[in-house]
Amino acid sequence: MAVSPQLPHPADAAALVASGRRVFEIERDALGAVAERLGEAFSQACQLVLQSKGRVVATGMGKSGHVARKIAATLASTGTPAFYVHPGEAGHGDLGMITEADVVLALSYSGESDELLMLLPVLKRQGNRLIAMTGRPQSSLASAADVHLDVSVPAEACPLALAPTSSTTASLAMGDALAVALLDARGFTADDFARSHPAGSLGRRLLLHITDVMHSGDELPRVDVGASLSEALVEMSRKRLGMTAVVDADNHLIGLFTDGDLRRALDTDLDVRSARIADVMTRGPRTIGADQLAAEAAQLMEAHKINGLMVVDGDGHLVGALNIHDLLRARVV
């Protein structure tokens, strides 16, 4: 008969929470220690990057490699072109990705990673400037660097002092500090950030314009100001936006008729078959310009509790229409 595996004894809940909190405390103290040392070397590292005509090439082995990859991604998304190169692969051809104009950011807490040290002669010969991020200022990597960023920590959060914990947190924070300092120095804006994140919610809010989501041409519901209510209802049904614009002979927007207007009209003694659209439309409706952001349309609809907008040019000519469903499809709201 098979024997069921012995389950471990349930851990004490309070002990687990205490252990977790201890990690936060140790890493908090580690970050404070690194922050206190921030000074001239940090400024020099920023200046090297700002003066470079190339990119930042981040590299590192093991956990330092994971941190280097994240730092490269953060730099790239905040205005500093950067990418990650695996030091092991670099020695087998990927060094060709690094040009002489690039600044190399090398991470190794010990400062003695063989894979990184092997690259130094080639990088020096090529003329690359080197920023090292280590926990040992006297290490081989730190000594060879143009600038050394000291990320040494008082203690690892791992009780065995084996798994990189506080040290990787400190390195990650140093990378964030570099990215933000460079962002500030470059005058990087929210619009710049959106351009590198077009698929994100911020990108959609800051980059998507009314022209990208509006209906125009044959899809635009409109009737002449002299049309009947019946004609307007047919146009609304055909274009399926729940509204139609009312325009004059020069295509100037005169009014708007919506599903809501229809419901209000039916509450009266109005004869739908003989009524004219001019008698039941809403005059002077809310409008928006084609060059405005789609997010502005969402704000306007929310502020005035409406579900659709007509789009006009500077002279009041009708050029498009959109409703809340268009904004939802575009994931603006």
Disulfide bonds with the S-S distance in Angstrom:
none
